[in-house]
Amino acid sequence: MDDESILIVDDESSIREVLSSLLLEAGCRTLAAGTAEEGLELMNDAAISVAMIDLKLPGMSGIDLLAEIKRRSPSTEVIIMTSYASFETAIEAIRREAYDYLQKPFEDLEQPWAVVRRALEKRTLTRRNRELVNDLERRNRELAAAVKRQNSLIEAGRAMSGILAISDLLDFFIGVAADELDVERASLMLVDEKANEMWIAAYRGLDPEVAREVRLKVGEGIAGRVAMEGKPILVKNVESDLRITHHLTSTSADSFISAPIVLSIPILIRQKVLGVINVTNRRSGASFDEEDMAFLSSLAGQAAVAIERARHFENLQEAYQSLKDTQTHLVESERLNAVGQLAAGVAHDFNNLLTGMLGQAEFLKMDLAGSPPAIEASRKRAELLETLALQGAAAVRRMQDFTRIRRDTPSGAVDLNVVMRNAVEVTRGKWKDECLARGVQVNVRLQPGKIPLTAGNAAELTQVVSNLIFNAVEALDRGGEILLATRSDGKDIRLSVTDNGVGMSPEVRKRIFEPFFTTKELGQGLGMSIIYGIIARHGGEITVRSEEKEGSTIELRLPVVAPAAKKGGTDRGKSVPVGPARVLVVDDSDINRALFEGYLAHLGHKVRLAGNGQEALSMFEREGADLVITDLSMPGLSGWQVAEGVKKRNPNVPVILVSGWAIQQDEPRIRESGIDRVLQKPCSMAKFQEIVQETLRDAGEGGNGMVREPAAL
């Protein structure tokens, strides 16, 4: 990285010296300044790859310096350093396009270098992407030129077969040549066999009087030589080519005979020369090349046209493959853009939730610090924190519905008639109150059939039907009727939502479940995609029947599946008490370890903590455990490997896998690892404790001797 320059701006000389030494050892050139103004002066004399600037500087602030650096050099990556970290300054720095945000003092010297290295890598990748884009644009220009030239040949062929007058045909012919090669002068000369002379039949850029008077003997000059030999002449350098200098007497634009002809092509029919095409004085100043000669040869005769067409076909095939590869890259770019849109939406939702949680936590500390503590207010704030956390979990589930990666199978008992009625009530404000306020009347009718229960999540299915009602109302811009009906054939349960609104075109029907596809001006295009994900997880299907101006029917088909019986129960829990157990908790998050330790201590269990999988297996080897609770994603050994290691040492010890990704895992993988329970993050304390007690109780009934009376530990 010896060609990379790093600018360090910090009013503390020790920081500048330490960072300069660190980056010099890494092979980077460094420039250091104590103020923002000095740093900007240094930027006038050197190209800066990465700037490391302090937030608090004398004079101009670090944030203002960041903005000025980005204004001068948008490709320079800026890293903010500060001892006064805050959420607001971090957000402001990121908003101003800072690459990263480092808090001083550094955890170790590897930390700033790691951030600088990543910034340099990002800058290099950005530069490479720019080069690829430029190369792609160049290739596109070449392809466009090739396509344009091919179209010119096709148009010329059509003209030659459709124009009857020879003079018109020749004029069109020379016009195509002059336009395509972008020349100031071009001429088409025909051979007079009786006089053994050549005369100008069509031209561009010549004086009309000169064109009328010119007569050239066959064999005289460049054009005469081509007519005599029947071979083209291409001159790339008019000053050094002897064929030109031998005939060059003047370069006057008014003289046709004396001006150097640098490309001359014979017009051949069955090896007989009928004439010659001459071009010179290209406006761009560039030399003619073999492609230009081939193009003129194609225009000159049917045989040459066929040869040139084959050659162009090969070129177009290569260009097509290049275009196809480019299209693949563009599709991937669009996919990443869609992920970026999704990530932006998730970030927005979570930032709102985190803002609320942070604020309530701060108020909670203030309430508890009072004298006496505000117990009731603290309790309400704690409840609000719990609500915000559950909303965050719900947001994650919605995103998983959108991406269609959730694989958990809802198993509660659901009556679709109840779901249908609840959805109608939930949406009453939309289809009744809002429509009446607009002077539009929408009637909703229900036709509940005699149907069995199914297994599913009533809230999610209510959300599905509610969204379908919302869509139906949108289709009834002048009012109308919505019919909801259920029926069953004993194998399937069908719930349909029918409206007599504007209907859908075939294109809309085909794309209705695509993410981000919408026909609404303010829609995000996620509603039907989420509906698809929910119904797919319930093992069902969606059918769409619609014609423009004929209304639409969306039918949900769900299987008749008996709800799964819950393991255990209240009576069972009371009859089989669970005594204190030795529980090993494995998680690389300090927060989660402390949280789970508290949950377990509240149940009276003895808890041992491990920060990674290797440490956990070592502890298990030495001390054993009655239950192991492990995170899935950890550095080193994963939760899968921890579970496999525990089961290898003692198959009777149950393992609970805790992860935010748990619902995405395949059942075969869970069975292979020997995992007994899967618990999704985030979860409430009650749910966590319920799963722990059920797991210990099941293991105790299995006869491994783990369940004890309270006095046994």
C-alpha positions in Angstrom: 0.0 0.0 0.0 3.0 2.3 -0.5 1.1 4.4 -3.0 -1.7 5.3 -0.6 -1.5 8.7 1.3 -3.2 9.0 4.7 -4.0 12.4 6.1 -4.1 12.6 10.0 -5.7 15.7 11.5 -5.6 15.8 15.3 -4.6 18.6 17.7 -2.9 16.0 20.0 0.7 15.5 18.7 0.9 12.1 20.5 -2.1 10.8 18.5 -0.5 12.1 15.2 2.8 10.5 16.0 1.4 7.2 17.0 -0.9 6.9 14.0 1.9 8.1 11.6 4.2 5.4 12.9 1.6 2.7 12.7 0.6 3.6 9.1 4.2 4.0 8.0 5.0 0.5 9.3 2.0 -0.7 7.2 3.6 0.8 4.1 1.4 4.0 3.8 2.5 7.5 3.2 1.2 9.8 6.0 0.6 13.6 6.2 -0.2 15.0 9.6 -1.8 18.3 10.7 -2.9 19.8 14.0 -5.8 21.8 12.6 -8.4 21.5 9.9 -7.0 24.4 8.0 -3.5 22.8 7.9 -5.0 19.6 6.8 -6.8 21.3 3.9 -3.5 23.0 2.9 -1.9 19.5 2.7 -4.7 18.3 0.5 -3.7 21.0 -2.1 -0.4 19.3 -2.6 -1.2 15.6 -2.4 -3.9 13.1 -3.3 -5.4 11.7 -0.1 -6.8 8.2 -0.1 -8.0 8.2 3.6 -8.4 11.0 6.1 -8.4 10.4 9.8 -9.8 13.5 11.6 -10.5 14.3 15.1 -14.1 15.5 15.9 -13.0 18.3 18.2 -10.5 20.6 16.5 -9.5 24.2 17.1 -11.1 26.4 14.5 -13.0 24.4 12.0 -14.7 21.3 13.6 -14.1 17.8 12.4 -17.7 17.5 11.0 -17.1 20.7 8.9 -13.7 19.4 7.8 -15.4 16.1 6.8 -17.9 18.0 4.6 -15.1 20.1 3.0 -12.9 17.0 2.3 -15.9 15.2 0.6 -16.6 18.4 -1.4 -13.0 18.6 -2.7 -12.4 14.9 -3.1 -15.5 12.7 -3.0 -13.4 9.5 -3.4 -11.4 10.2 -0.2 -12.6 8.0 2.7 -13.0 9.8 6.0 -12.7 8.2 9.5 -13.9 10.3 12.4 -12.0 10.0 15.7 -13.3 11.3 19.0 -13.1 11.0 22.8 -16.6 12.5 23.0 -18.7 9.8 21.4 -22.4 10.2 21.2 -25.3 8.8 19.2 -26.0 12.2 17.6 -22.4 12.8 16.5 -22.1 9.3 15.1 -25.3 9.8 13.1 -24.2 13.2 11.8 -20.8 11.8 10.8 -22.4 8.9 8.9 -24.9 11.4 7.3 -21.9 13.4 6.0 -20.6 10.2 4.4 -17.9 9.3 7.0 -16.6 5.8 6.4 -16.3 4.9 10.1 -16.3 6.3 13.6 -13.5 5.5 16.0 -13.6 6.2 19.7 -10.4 7.3 21.5 -8.6 6.0 23.3 -8.3 3.1 20.8 -8.8 -0.5 22.2 -5.4 -1.4 20.6 -3.3 -0.2 17.7 -4.7 -2.9 15.5 -8.1 -1.2 15.6 -7.3 2.0 13.7 -5.2 0.1 11.2 -7.9 -2.4 10.6 -10.4 0.5 9.9 -7.9 2.3 7.6 -7.2 -1.0 5.8 -10.9 -1.6 5.2 -11.3 2.0 4.0 -8.4 1.6 1.5 -10.0 -1.7 0.3 -13.3 0.1 -0.2 -11.7 2.9 -2.1 -9.8 0.4 -4.3 -13.0 -1.5 -5.0 -14.8 1.8 -5.8 -12.1 2.7 -8.2 -12.2 -0.7 -9.9 -15.9 -0.5 -10.2 -15.6 2.9 -11.9 -13.0 1.4 -14.3 -15.4 -1.4 -15.0 -18.2 1.0 -15.6 -16.0 3.1 -18.0 -15.0 -0.1 -19.8 -18.6 -1.1 -20.0 -19.5 2.3 -21.5 -16.7 2.0 -24.0 -17.9 -1.5 -25.0 -21.4 -0.2 -25.3 -20.2 2.6 -27.6 -18.4 0.1 -29.7 -21.4 -2.2 -29.8 -23.6 0.8 -30.7 -21.2 1.7 -33.5 -21.2 -1.9 -34.8 -25.0 -2.1 -34.6 -25.3 1.3 -36.4 -22.9 0.2 -39.1 -24.7 -3.1 -39.5 -28.0 -1.1 -39.8 -26.4 1.1 -42.4 -25.5 -2.0 -44.5 -29.0 -3.3 -44.2 -30.6 0.0 -45.2 -28.1 0.2 -48.1 -29.1 -3.3 -49.3 -32.8 -2.4 -49.1 -32.2 0.8 -51.0 -30.2 -1.0 -53.8 -33.1 -3.4 -54.2 -35.7 -0.7 -54.2 -34.3 2.3 -56.0 -34.6 2.0 -59.8 -32.8 5.1 -61.0 -29.1 4.5 -61.1 -28.3 8.1 -60.3 -30.4 8.0 -57.1 -29.0 4.6 -56.1 -25.4 5.9 -56.5 -26.1 9.1 -54.6 -27.7 7.1 -51.7 -24.7 4.8 -51.8 -22.1 7.5 -51.4 -24.2 9.3 -48.8 -24.2 6.1 -46.6 -20.4 5.9 -47.0 -19.8 9.5 -46.1 -22.1 9.5 -43.1 -20.9 6.2 -41.7 -17.2 7.1 -42.0 -17.7 10.7 -41.1 -15.6 12.2 -43.9 -15.6 15.6 -45.5 -15.0 14.2 -49.0 -16.2 11.1 -50.8 -16.7 10.2 -54.4 -18.0 7.3 -56.5 -16.3 7.1 -59.9 -17.6 4.9 -62.8 -15.3 3.5 -65.5 -15.9 4.5 -69.2 -14.6 1.4 -71.0 -14.5 3.0 -74.4 -12.5 6.0 -73.3 -10.6 4.1 -70.7 -11.5 6.9 -68.3 -13.2 7.4 -65.0 -15.8 10.1 -64.1 -17.5 11.1 -60.9 -21.1 9.8 -60.7 -21.8 10.8 -57.1 -20.0 12.8 -54.5 -19.9 14.6 -51.1 -17.7 17.6 -50.3 -16.5 18.4 -53.8 -17.0 21.5 -55.9 -19.8 20.7 -58.4 -17.8 22.2 -61.3 -14.7 20.1 -60.4 -16.9 17.0 -60.1 -18.3 17.6 -63.6 -15.0 18.3 -65.3 -12.8 15.6 -63.8 -11.7 12.8 -66.1 -9.1 10.3 -64.9 -7.3 7.8 -67.0 -7.5 4.1 -65.7 -4.1 3.5 -64.0 -3.5 7.2 -63.2 -3.3 8.2 -59.5 -4.6 6.2 -56.6 -8.1 5.8 -57.9 -6.9 4.8 -61.4 -4.5 2.2 -59.9 -7.4 0.6 -57.9 -9.5 0.5 -61.1 -6.8 -1.1 -63.1 -5.7 -3.7 -60.5 -9.1 -4.3 -58.9 -7.5 -4.2 -55.4 -8.3 -1.7 -52.6 -5.7 0.7 -51.3 -5.7 1.7 -47.6 -3.2 4.4 -46.5 -2.8 5.0 -42.8 -0.1 7.6 -43.0 -0.3 10.1 -45.9 3.2 11.5 -45.2 5.2 8.3 -45.2 3.3 6.0 -47.6 5.1 6.1 -51.0 1.8 5.4 -52.8 0.6 8.8 -51.7 3.8 10.9 -51.8 4.4 9.7 -55.4 1.0 11.2 -56.5 0.9 14.1 -54.0 1.3 17.6 -55.6 -1.1 19.6 -53.5 -3.5 19.3 -50.5 -5.9 22.0 -51.6 -9.5 21.1 -50.8 -10.5 22.7 -54.0 -8.5 20.2 -56.1 -9.8 16.7 -56.4 -7.0 15.3 -58.5 -4.2 16.6 -56.2 -5.8 15.9 -52.8 -4.5 12.6 -51.2 -7.0 9.8 -51.5 -6.4 7.6 -48.4 -9.0 4.8 -49.0 -10.1 3.6 -52.4 -12.2 0.5 -53.0 -13.1 -1.1 -56.4 -16.7 -1.9 -57.3 -16.5 -5.4 -58.6 -19.1 -7.6 -60.4 -17.8 -11.0 -61.5 -14.2 -9.7 -61.3 -15.0 -6.8 -63.6 -14.3 -3.3 -62.3 -17.3 -1.0 -62.8 -16.0 1.8 -60.7 -14.2 3.0 -57.5 -15.2 4.5 -54.2 -12.8 7.1 -52.7 -12.9 8.7 -49.2 -10.6 11.2 -47.5 -10.5 14.0 -44.9 -12.0 12.3 -41.9 -13.5 15.0 -39.6 -12.1 13.4 -36.4 -8.6 13.3 -37.8 -8.3 9.5 -37.1 -6.8 7.2 -39.7 -8.9 4.8 -41.7 -8.6 1.2 -40.8 -9.3 -2.3 -42.1 -12.9 -2.1 -40.8 -13.5 1.0 -42.8 -12.1 -0.8 -45.9 -14.3 -3.8 -45.2 -17.4 -1.6 -44.8 -16.8 0.1 -48.2 -16.1 -3.3 -49.7 -19.5 -4.5 -48.4 -21.2 -1.5 -50.0 -19.3 -2.1 -53.3 -20.7 -5.4 -54.3 -23.0 -8.2 -53.4 -20.2 -10.8 -52.8 -18.3 -8.5 -50.5 -21.5 -7.6 -48.7 -22.1 -11.3 -47.9 -18.5 -11.7 -46.6 -18.7 -8.6 -44.5 -22.1 -9.6 -43.1 -20.6 -12.9 -41.9 -17.7 -11.0 -40.3 -20.1 -8.6 -38.6 -22.2 -11.5 -37.4 -19.2 -12.9 -35.5 -18.5 -9.5 -34.1 -22.1 -9.1 -33.0 -22.1 -12.6 -31.4 -19.1 -11.5 -29.3 -20.8 -8.2 -28.5 -24.0 -10.1 -27.6 -22.1 -12.3 -25.2 -20.4 -9.3 -23.7 -23.8 -7.6 -23.4 -25.3 -10.7 -21.9 -22.6 -10.8 -19.3 -23.1 -7.1 -18.6 -26.8 -7.8 -18.2 -26.1 -10.5 -15.7 -24.0 -8.0 -13.7 -26.7 -5.4 -14.0 -29.3 -7.9 -12.7 -27.0 -8.7 -9.8 -26.7 -4.9 -9.2 -30.5 -4.5 -9.2 -30.7 -7.4 -6.7 -28.3 -5.7 -4.4 -30.2 -2.4 -4.9 -33.4 -4.3 -3.8 -31.5 -5.6 -0.7 -30.3 -2.1 -0.1 -33.9 -0.8 -0.2 -35.0 -3.5 2.2 -32.0 -2.8 4.5 -32.9 0.9 4.5 -36.4 0.1 5.5 -35.3 -2.2 8.3 -32.8 0.3 9.5 -35.5 3.0 9.6 -37.9 0.8 11.7 -35.2 -0.4 14.0 -33.7 3.1 14.5 -37.2 4.3 15.6 -37.5 1.3 18.0 -34.0 1.8 19.4 -34.6 5.5 19.9 -37.7 4.7 22.0 -35.9 2.0 23.9 -32.9 4.2 24.6 -35.1 7.1 25.8 -37.2 4.8 28.1 -34.0 3.2 29.5 -32.7 6.7 30.3 -35.9 7.8 32.0 -36.0 4.5 33.9 -32.6 5.2 35.4 -33.8 8.6 36.4 -36.9 7.2 38.0 -34.9 4.7 40.0 -32.4 7.3 41.0 -35.0 9.4 42.7 -35.6 9.5 46.4 -37.8 7.6 46.9 -37.6 5.7 43.5 -40.6 6.1 41.2 -41.6 2.5 41.3 -44.9 2.8 39.4 -43.4 4.9 36.7 -40.5 2.5 36.4 -42.8 -0.4 36.1 -44.6 1.3 33.2 -41.4 2.2 31.5 -40.2 -1.4 31.8 -43.5 -2.6 30.2 -43.0 -0.1 27.4 -39.4 -1.4 26.9 -40.8 -4.9 26.6 -43.4 -3.8 24.1 -40.7 -2.1 21.9 -38.6 -5.2 22.0 -41.5 -7.3 20.9 -42.3 -4.9 18.1 -38.7 -5.3 16.9 -39.1 -9.0 16.9 -42.3 -8.6 14.9 -40.5 -6.4 12.4 -37.9 -9.1 11.9 -40.7 -11.7 11.3 -42.2 -9.3 8.7 -38.9 -9.1 6.8 -38.6 -12.9 7.0 -42.1 -13.1 5.5 -41.0 -10.7 2.7 -37.9 -12.7 1.9 -39.8 -15.9 2.0 -37.1 -17.6 4.1 -39.1 -18.4 7.2 -39.7 -22.2 7.5 -41.4 -22.4 10.8 -44.8 -24.0 10.5 -47.6 -22.3 12.6 -49.5 -25.0 14.5 -52.3 -23.3 16.5 -55.9 -24.2 15.9 -57.5 -21.8 13.5 -61.1 -21.3 12.3 -61.0 -19.5 9.0 -64.6 -18.3 9.5 -63.4 -16.5 12.7 -60.4 -15.2 10.8 -62.7 -13.8 8.0 -65.0 -12.1 10.5 -62.1 -10.6 12.5 -60.5 -9.3 9.3 -63.7 -7.6 8.3 -63.9 -5.9 11.7 -60.3 -4.9 11.6 -60.7 -3.2 8.2 -64.1 -1.6 8.8 -62.6 1.8 9.1 -61.2 1.4 5.6 -64.1 -0.1 3.7 -66.9 1.7 5.5 -65.9 4.9 7.3 -63.2 6.1 4.9 -65.2 5.3 1.8 -68.4 7.0 3.2 -66.2 10.1 3.9 -65.3 10.1 0.2 -68.9 9.6 -0.9 -68.4 6.1 -2.0 -70.3 3.0 -0.7 -68.7 -0.4 -0.4 -70.7 -3.3 0.8 -69.1 -6.3 2.4 -70.9 -9.7 2.4 -69.9 -12.9 4.2 -70.7 -16.4 3.1 -69.2 -18.6 5.8 -69.3 -22.3 4.9 -69.1 -25.4 7.1 -65.4 -25.9 7.4 -63.0 -27.8 9.7 -60.2 -26.2 11.8 -56.8 -25.9 10.4 -53.3 -25.5 11.9 -51.8 -22.0 11.7 -51.3 -18.6 13.2 -54.6 -16.8 13.5 -53.0 -13.3 13.7 -51.0 -13.9 10.6 -53.9 -15.2 8.6 -56.0 -12.3 9.8 -53.3 -10.0 8.5 -53.5 -11.8 5.1 -57.2 -11.5 4.7 -57.1 -7.8 5.9 -54.6 -7.0 3.3 -56.7 -8.6 0.6 -59.7 -6.5 1.8 -57.6 -3.4 1.6 -56.6 -4.2 -2.0 -60.2 -4.9 -2.9 -61.2 -1.5 -1.6 -58.5 0.1 -3.6 -60.0 -1.5 -6.7 -63.5 -0.1 -5.9 -62.8 3.6 -6.6 -66.4 4.2 -7.4 -67.9 1.8 -4.9 -69.1 -1.7 -5.2 -69.2 -5.0 -3.3 -66.7 -7.3 -1.7 -67.7 -10.9 -1.0 -65.7 -13.1 1.4 -66.6 -16.8 1.4 -65.3 -20.1 2.8 -65.8 -23.7 1.8 -64.2 -27.1 2.2 -64.1 -30.4 0.3 -62.7 -32.3 3.3 -59.1 -32.1 2.1 -58.7 -28.3 1.6 -60.2 -25.2 3.1 -60.7 -22.3 0.7 -61.2 -18.7 1.6 -61.9 -16.3 -1.3 -62.1 -12.5 -1.5 -64.0 -11.2 -4.6 -64.6 -7.7 -5.7 -66.4 -6.2 -8.7 -63.7 -3.5 -9.2 -61.3 -2.5 -12.0 -59.6 -5.9 -12.3 -56.1 -6.6 -13.3 -54.2 -6.9 -16.6 -52.4 -10.1 -17.5 -49.0 -8.3 -16.8 -50.2 -7.3 -13.3 -51.5 -10.8 -12.6 -48.1 -12.3 -13.6 -46.1 -9.9 -11.4 -48.5 -9.5 -8.4 -46.3 -11.4 -6.0 -43.0 -9.9 -7.0 -41.3 -7.9 -4.3 -41.4 -4.1 -4.9 -43.9 -4.4 -7.7 -46.9 -2.1 -7.2 -49.5 -0.3 -9.2 -50.0 2.3 -6.4 -48.3 5.7 -6.5 -47.4 5.5 -2.8 -47.1 1.7 -2.4 -43.9 -0.1 -1.6 -44.9 -3.3 -3.4 -44.4 -5.6 -0.3 -48.0 -6.5 0.7 -48.7 -9.3 -1.7 -45.1 -10.6 -1.3 -45.6 -10.9 2.4 -49.0 -12.6 1.9 -47.3 -15.1 -0.4 -44.7 -15.8 2.3 -47.3 -16.3 5.1 -49.5 -18.7 3.0 -46.5 -20.6 1.8 -45.4 -21.2 5.4 -48.9 -22.5 6.2 -48.5 -25.0 3.4 -51.1 -23.3 1.3 -51.5 -21.8 -2.2 -52.9 -18.6 -3.7 -55.0 -18.4 -6.9 -55.7 -15.2 -8.7 -58.5 -14.8 -11.2 -59.1 -11.4 -12.7 -59.9 -9.6 -15.9 -59.7 -5.8 -16.6 -63.0 -4.1 -15.7 -64.4 -7.5 -14.6 -63.2 -7.5 -10.9 -60.9 -9.9 -9.1 -61.0 -13.1 -7.0 -58.1 -14.0 -4.7 -58.5 -17.5 -3.3 -56.5 -19.0 -0.4 -56.2 -22.7 -0.2 -55.1 -24.2 3.1 -54.8 -27.8 4.0 -57.0 -29.5 6.6 -54.4 -30.3 9.2 -55.1 -31.1 12.8 -53.4 -28.6 15.2 -50.4 -30.1 16.9 -50.8 -31.0 20.5 -48.7 -29.1 23.0 -46.0 -31.0 24.8 -46.6 -31.2 28.5 -49.1 -28.9 30.3 -50.0 -27.3 33.5 -51.0 -30.5 35.3 -47.9 -32.3 34.0 -45.7 -29.4 35.1 -47.1 -29.5 38.6 -46.9 -33.3 38.9 -43.2 -33.5 37.9 -41.2 -30.8 39.7 -37.9 -29.7 38.3 -35.2 -29.3 40.9 -32.1 -27.1 40.6 -29.9 -28.2 37.7 -26.4 -27.4 36.4 -26.8 -25.3 33.3 -24.0 -24.3 30.9 -24.7 -21.1 28.9 -22.6 -20.5 25.7 -22.9 -17.1 24.0 -20.3 -14.7 22.6 -22.5 -11.7 23.7 -21.9 -10.5 27.3 -25.4 -9.0 27.4 -27.0 -12.3 26.5 -24.9 -14.3 28.9 -25.9 -12.0 31.8 -29.5 -12.0 30.7 -29.8 -15.8 30.5 -27.9 -16.2 33.8 -30.5 -14.0 35.5 -33.4 -16.0 33.9 -31.9 -19.3 35.1 -30.9 -18.0 38.6 -34.6 -16.9 39.1 -35.5 -20.6 38.7 -32.8 -21.7 41.2 -30.5 -23.3 38.7 -26.7 -23.3 39.1 -25.2 -21.5 36.0 -21.8 -21.6 34.4 -21.0 -19.2 31.5 -18.8 -19.6 28.4 -18.0 -17.0 25.8 -17.2 -19.3 22.9 -17.7 -22.9 21.8 -14.2 -24.2 22.6 -14.3 -22.8 26.1 -17.8 -24.4 26.6 -16.7 -27.9 25.5 -13.6 -27.7 27.8 -15.8 -26.7 30.8 -18.3 -29.5 29.9 -15.4 -32.0 29.7 -14.2 -31.0 33.2 -17.4 -30.4 35.1 -20.3 -31.8 33.0 -23.8 -30.2 33.0 -27.4 -31.1 33.1 -28.4 -28.8 30.3 -26.5 -26.8 27.7 -27.9 -23.6 26.1 -25.9 -22.4 23.2 -26.0 -19.5 20.7 -25.9 -20.5 17.0 -23.6 -17.9 15.4 -20.3 -17.5 17.3 -16.6 -17.1 16.4 -14.8 -20.4 16.2 -17.1 -23.2 16.9 -20.8 -22.7 16.0 -23.8 -23.8 18.0 -24.1 -26.8 15.7 -20.6 -27.9 16.6 -21.1 -27.3 20.3 -24.3 -29.4 20.3 -22.4 -32.2 18.4 -19.5 -32.0 20.9 -21.8 -32.2 23.9 -23.8 -35.2 22.5 -20.6 -36.9 21.6 -19.4 -36.7 25.2 -22.8 -37.4 26.8 -25.8 -38.1 24.6 -28.2 -37.8 27.6 -27.5 -34.1 28.2 -30.1 -32.0 26.4 -29.1 -29.0 24.3 -31.2 -25.9 23.5 -30.2 -23.8 20.5 -30.9 -20.1 20.8 -30.7 -17.9 17.7 -32.3 -15.1 15.7 -31.8 -17.4 12.7 -33.4 -20.5 14.3 -36.5 -20.5 12.2 -34.5 -20.7 9.0 -32.8 -23.9 9.9 -33.6 -27.3 8.3 -35.1 -30.0 10.5 -32.5 -32.6 9.2 -29.6 -30.3 10.4 -31.3 -30.0 13.8 -31.6 -33.7 14.1 -28.1 -34.4 13.0 -26.7 -32.1 15.7 -28.7 -33.7 18.4 -30.5 -30.4 19.4 -33.5 -30.9 21.7 -35.1 -27.5 21.5 -34.8 -24.4 19.3 -35.6 -21.0 20.8 -35.8 -17.9 18.7 -34.3 -14.6 19.8 -35.7 -12.3 21.0 -37.8 -14.2 23.6 -39.4 -13.2 26.8 -38.2 -14.4 30.2 -41.4 -16.4 30.6 -40.9 -18.2 27.3 -37.2 -18.8 28.0 -38.0 -20.3 31.4 -40.8 -22.4 30.0 -38.6 -24.0 27.4 -35.8 -24.6 30.0 -38.2 -26.3 32.4 -39.8 -28.4 29.7 -36.4 -29.5 28.4 -35.2 -30.5 31.9 -38.5 -32.2 32.7 -38.4 -34.2 29.4 -34.8 -35.2 30.1 -35.7 -36.2 33.7 -38.6 -38.4 32.5 -36.2 -40.0 30.1 -34.3 -41.5 33.0 -31.0 -39.8 32.9 -31.2 -38.9 36.6 -31.0 -35.2 36.0 -34.2 -34.0 37.7 -33.6 -33.5 41.4 -35.5 -32.4 44.5 -34.8 -28.8 45.6 -32.5 -30.0 48.4 -30.3 -32.2 46.2 -28.1 -29.4 44.9 
